[in-house]
Amino acid sequence: MISQDKIDEWIHEVEQRPSSAELIIRYIANRLSELTRRDEELATQNIELISGRKVEEYESRIASLEYQLELLKRQLGGEVVLPTEASQEPDVKDMVVVWLYNPLGQVLKIELEPGEIGANRQMARLADAVSPAGMQPVVLASSSLEELLFIFDSGRTVRHPASQLPASASLSLDWGQAIVEEPRVREELAAIQPIARMPLYELCIQASRRGYVKKINMAAFTSHVAKDYIGKGVLLPADKPCCLAFANPQDLFVMVSREGYIFSMPAASLPTAIQEVIQLAITDHITSAFVAGQQSSIIFITANGKVVHRETGWLEPARSFKSMGQAILSKSRREAGVRIVGAAPVGQGDYAVFLHLDGRISVAEVSELLAAGSLPGEEAEPSIVSFTTLSLPEGNA
């Protein structure tokens, strides 16, 4: 602050040395300019507080933090207790859940004890697994402690705690028994994404079927999720959302196409605006997108049940966007019609779950798949519709 003593000192200085007057005036002018700017900032903040806009912003931030805390608590089985909590929700047992869903928003839930997951066995059977083109069901595995984000191709989203969705009463499955998250007019269910661990990451990467990608700061993505709209993430009319992946800047992001091409790049280098990062043939599309993380291996599953295994170090990160990608299948195999159903990073003790054309849902231990090089009992003809991996809860692996 400028005190009366300071003003008297300046006046005395000018009287004694008139040449210093210019310097003192400049100092006063700069100080006045700074005070004026600060006054304007305070006035703007005051207006925001009076209008309620600032309050809404703070409330939104608090709600976002509370939601992220709730996700983390669910992952820990409700074991975190805050001093301010009046009560605690009943504990939810950590079960293995296998989901089947289709673009019509129909969802089937199979809930199993971790000890029930066995190698090379039929888990359940779905009636009429073969669907019209574009309506093929997808298999997904998660924990019962997960939070699921239902993503529609319009960019709209809906959230559901996994434990609150009812499980199928029988392992003989039928779409007539399905939970329905009904799409709106001209909508389809594009994907279901487990999101309970998203507070542990800095970025969300949104990928489309035609190889377009954008990264979103996690704070912004959490805000979008809270508003039930994350955006389409596409530029082309014929394109659709494919996958979400959560990452930290140093993580390696990977996309795999049906015809066997791979794009990989450190998450920090990905675009913040929607951009094509891999050039795909008109007949090709992305089937999987994930972060390699700490896993040392990646498996690729073909439609005829073959297993291709690569170490993570085999990947060659792209140096620019719109690359042709790294090939996992030879030209002769592509021309013979071999196609990739899905890919995923795997670790020791992981399992793979398969949806077959005849409706069977089978499970196999990844280590046995790698040893055999294929899914036991599969014929040469394509028979795998969808594939996912699952890790058993700690203490059950």
N, C-alpha and C positions, 0 to 999 in steps of 0.2 A: 504493500500500500504506500501511497505518497503522503507523508505526514507534513504538518505545518513546519516543523524543524527543517525538513528537506527542502521545502520551498524557500524558506529564509536563507538557507545555505546557497541555493542556486542564485538568488537575487544578489547576495553578497559577492559571489563568484563573478557575476556579470559586471557588477560595479567595479571590482578590482581588476578584472581582465576581460574587457569587452569582446575580445576575439573568441572567447569560449561560448558566447551566446548561441552561435549556430549549432554547436554540438549538443548543448543542453536542449534546445528547441527540437532537434531531431529525435533525441531520446524521449522527450515528452510526447511527440507526435506518434512514435512507434508504440509507446505505452497506451496511448488513447485508442489507437487502432486495434491493439490486442484486446483491450477492455470492451470495445464496441463489438468485436467478433464474439467474445465470450457471452456478452449480454444477449446477442441474437440467438446463440445456441441455447441459452437458458430459457429464452422466450419460446423457442420452438418446442423444447421439452415440456414446458409448462402447458402449452397448447395441447400437446399430445396426451398429457396426463389428464387435462380437463375433458378432452374429447373421448377419452377411454382407449385410444389406440395403443398407447404405451402399456396400459394395464393389460390389454388383450395380448400384446406381444409377450409380456412377462408370464401371463397365465399359460400361453401356448408353450413357452420354454419349460415351465414347471411340469405341464402335462406330458411333454415329450420325455423329460427326465424320469418322471414317475413310471411311464410306460416301459422305458428301457430297463429300469430297475426291476419291474415286474417280470420282464422277460428273463433276466438273469436269475431271479429268484426261482422261476419255474424250472430253469435248467438245473438248479441245485436242489430241486425237490421241495422247495419251500423252507429250506433250512436257514435262510437269512432272516433274522428278526430285528427290526428297527426299534429303537427306544420309544418312538411315538406311536407304534402300532398298538391298537386296543385289542385286536384279536388276530389270529392267524388262520388262514384257510386250511382245511384238512389236507394232509399230505396226499399227493398223487403218486401212485406206484409207478416206477419207471418200467414200462413195458415196451416191447418191440411192436411197431405198427407198420403194416404194409397197406398202402392206399392204391386204389385203381380209380382213375377219373377219365372223363372224355370231354370233348368240346361242348357238349350239351349241358355241362355243369353237374353231371351225375357223378357221385363219389361213393365208393365202397370202402369200408374200413375193416381190416383184419387185424385183430389184436392178439398177441401171443406172449407168453412168458419167455424170457430169454433162453431158458433151458429147453424150450420146445423147438428152437431153431436147430435143425439137423442138416448134415451135408447130403446132397443128392437125393432130395425127397420132394414129393409133391406137397405143396403147402395148402392149396385150395384149387377150385376149378370154377371158372366163369362160363356161364352159358352164353353162346353166341359171341365169342371173342372177336370173330371176323366182322368188321364193321364197314360201312360204305367208305369210299375214298375220302380222306380228310377227317374221318371220325374215329380213327383208331384210338383205343384206350392207351393210357400211359400208366406205368407202375412206378411208385415212389415209396421209399422206406424212411421212417423217422422214429424218434422216441415219442412216447406218450406225453412227455413234458414239453414238447415243441409248441410253437405258435406257427400257424400256417397262414400264408398270404395267398389268397386266390386272386390270380391275375387274369383279367379279361383283355381281349385284343383291342378294346377301346381305350385301355390305360386305366380303367376303373379297377379298384381292388377291394377285397373283403377279407377281414381277419377272423380266424377261429382258433381258439386253443384246442390242440389235438385231443385232449382228455375230455372235452365237452361234446365231441361229435360221437354219436352212437356207433358201436361196432356191429358188424353183421352177426346175426344169430347163428348162422351156419357157414361152413366152409364150402358149401355149394352155393355159389354166388349168382345173383341175377340182378340186372339193372333195375328191375321193378322194386327191389329192396333198397335202392340207393338213396343216400342223402342228396338233396338237390339244392344247389346254389344257382338259381335260375338266371341265365343271361338275360339282359335286356334286349330290346329290338336290335337286330343286326349285330349282336355280340356273340362271341364264343369264348369259352374258358380256354385260355392259352397255356397256362401253367399253374402249378401250385408250388410255392417256395417256402421251405422252413426258414424262419427268420429269428428264432430265439437268440441266436448268437450274434446278431448284427451289431449290438453295442460294443463288441470286442474288435470291430474293424473300423477303418477310416474311410473306406470307399465302398460304393455299390456299383457294379458294372452291369449294364443292361445290354443284352445281345439279342439280335433279331435273326430270323430264319435265313435271311439273305446276306448275313455277315456284316451287318451294321452294328456299331458299338458306341456307347458313350459311358463315361464314368461320372458318378455323382458323389459329391461330398456326403458323408454319412449323416451329418446334421441336417442337410437339406433333404436327403432321402427319408429320414425319420419324420420330418415335417410333412412330406408328401404322403407317407403311409398313414399318418394321423388324419389326413384329409381324404383318405380312401381314393387317391388318384396319383399314380406315379408317371403317367404319360405313356404313349404308345411305344416310343423308342424306335420308330420306323420313319422312313422317308418315302418309300415306294408304295403305291396303292395296293400292290399284290403281296406286300411283305406283312409279317406278323411278328409279335414278340415271341421269343423263344425261351430264354433263360435269364436268371439273375445270378450273380456271383458276388460274394463279399470278399474284400481283399484289403490288405495294407499295401502301401506304395511299393515296397520291395518285392511283393509276391509276383509269381509268374502266372499270368492269365492265359488260359488255353481254350480254344474252340475247335471242335471236330465236325467235319461235314459227313454226310451220308456216303458220298463217293470216296471218302478216305483221305481228305486233305485236312491239314492241321495248321492253325494260326496260333502263335504264342508270342507274348510280349510282356515285359514288366508292367504292372498295373499303373505305375507312375507315368508311363509313356503313352497311355491310351488317351484318346481325345475326350474333351469335356462337352463337345457338341457332337450330335449324331453324325457318324462318318463311316463309310465303307472301309473295312480294314482288310478284307480278303475277297478276291474275285472268284466267284463261283460260277460253274456252268449253269445254264438255264434249267437243267434237270436236277441240280444239286441243292441241298439246303443244310443248315446247321442242325445237328442232332443233340450236341452236348456242349456246355460251357462251364468251366470250373477253374479253380485256383489250385495249382499243383501243391502248394503248401509244404508241409514237412514230409509228405509221403515220397518214397523213393521210386515207386513204380506206378505205371498207368496201364490199365487194360482196355482193349478195344474189342467189342463183341460184334461179330457179323450176323447177318440175318439167318445164316445156316448154322449158327451155333459155334463157329470157330472163335478161338481166343488168341488175340495178338497182344503180346506183352512187350513193353519198352521201359527202360529206365528213364527217370525224369531228365537225366543229363543228356539223353539222346535228342531232346527237343532243341531246335535251332530257332531262337527268338528272331522274329522279323525285325528288320531294320527300318522299315517304312510301311505305310498303309497301302492298301490295294495290292498286296502281294498275291501270288498264286498259291501260296501255302506250301507246307512240307508234306510230301506224300507218305502215307502209311501203307497203301495198297499199290502193287505193281500195275503197270498199264494192262498187262494181260488179264489180271484178276478183275480189274475194273471192267474191261471189255467183256469178260465172262459173266458179268452181272453181280459180282460180290459187292455187298453194301454193308456199311457200318450202322448198326442199330443204336449204339451208344458207347461212351467211354467214361472212365472215372479213375481218379487216383485211388490207390488201395494200399493198405498196410497189413501187417501180420495179423491173422485172426479174423479178417473181414469176410463177409459173405456176399454173394451175388444173388439177386432175385430176378427171375425171368417170367415174362408173360408170353405164352406160346399161342400160335395161331388157333389151336384147338381149344383154347381157354384154360389150359393148365397153368398154374402158378407154381414154379419150382424154385428151390433154393439150393445153392451149392457153395462149398467153401472155396474161397479164391485160390488158396494154395493147391487144392486138387485140380482146379481148372487149369492153373498154370502148368502143372505136371502133365496133364492129359492133352492140353492144347485145344480142347474143345469141350462142349457140354455133353456129358455122357448120354448116349441114346438118341442123339439127333441125327437126322438123315441129311443127305446132301442138299435137299431142297430147302429154300428159306422157310423157317418155322418160328423165328423169334420176332415178336412184335415190339417188345419194349424191355428195357433192362435197367436195373439200378443196383446200388451197393448198400450194405448196412453194416454198422459196427455195433457189437453188443455192448450194453452198459458195462462200465468198469466192474470187475469182480465176477463177470459172467463170460468173459472172452476165453 
